[in-house]
Amino acid sequence: MLKNFFINKNISKKPKLRQKNTTIDKTLTYASEIWILTKTERKHIRIFERKCIEFQAQYMTLKKKIGAY
């Protein structure tokens, strides 16, 4: 369901970023202080975080280009 939300070209990046920050980040980090992660799981988390940072950087660049920042 969320995959369709993030892929949808008719939805701007602002609500997608808000969704990521409010729902996905909170869900991923819930009780994370007691997790025991495997090497593969750590790798997947790093990849996901990198993609989120890239998405946020693209959003900020776009915001600067249109003068909304």
C-alpha positions as CSV (number, residue, x, y, z in Angstrom):
1,M,0.0,0.0,0.0
2,L,2.7,2.5,0.9
3,K,4.7,1.4,-2.1
4,N,1.9,2.6,-4.3
5,F,1.8,5.9,-2.4
6,F,5.5,6.6,-2.9
7,I,5.5,5.5,-6.6
8,N,2.4,7.6,-7.5
9,K,3.6,10.6,-9.7
10,N,0.4,12.5,-8.9
11,I,1.4,13.0,-5.3
12,S,4.0,15.6,-4.6
13,K,7.2,14.9,-2.6
14,K,6.0,17.0,0.4
15,P,3.3,14.6,1.6
16,K,5.6,11.6,0.8
17,L,8.4,13.1,2.9
18,R,5.9,13.9,5.7
19,Q,4.6,10.3,5.6
20,K,8.2,9.0,5.8
21,N,9.0,11.2,8.7
22,T,5.9,10.6,10.7
23,T,5.0,6.9,10.1
24,I,7.9,5.0,8.6
25,D,10.7,6.4,10.8
26,K,8.6,5.9,14.0
27,T,7.7,2.4,13.0
28,L,11.3,1.4,12.1
29,T,12.8,2.8,15.3
30,Y,10.1,1.5,17.7
31,A,11.9,-0.2,20.6
32,S,15.1,-0.2,18.5
33,E,17.3,0.0,21.6
34,I,16.7,-3.7,22.3
35,W,17.1,-5.0,18.7
36,I,19.7,-7.6,17.8
37,L,20.4,-7.2,14.2
38,T,22.2,-9.5,11.8
39,K,24.8,-8.2,9.4
40,T,22.3,-8.4,6.5
41,E,19.6,-6.5,8.4
42,R,22.1,-3.7,9.2
43,K,23.0,-3.5,5.5
44,H,19.3,-3.2,4.5
45,I,18.8,-0.5,7.1
46,R,21.8,1.5,5.8
47,I,20.5,1.2,2.2
48,F,17.0,2.4,3.2
49,E,18.5,5.3,5.2
50,R,20.7,6.3,2.3
51,K,17.7,6.3,-0.1
52,C,15.7,8.4,2.4
53,I,18.5,10.9,2.7
54,E,18.8,11.1,-1.1
55,F,15.1,11.6,-1.4
56,Q,15.2,14.4,1.2
57,A,18.2,16.0,-0.6
58,Q,16.3,16.0,-3.9
59,Y,13.3,17.5,-2.2
60,M,15.3,20.3,-0.7
61,T,17.1,21.0,-4.0
62,L,13.8,21.2,-5.8
63,K,12.4,23.5,-3.1
64,K,15.4,25.9,-3.5
65,K,15.0,25.9,-7.3
66,I,11.4,27.0,-7.2
67,G,12.2,29.5,-4.5
68,A,10.0,28.0,-1.8
69,Y,12.9,27.7,0.7
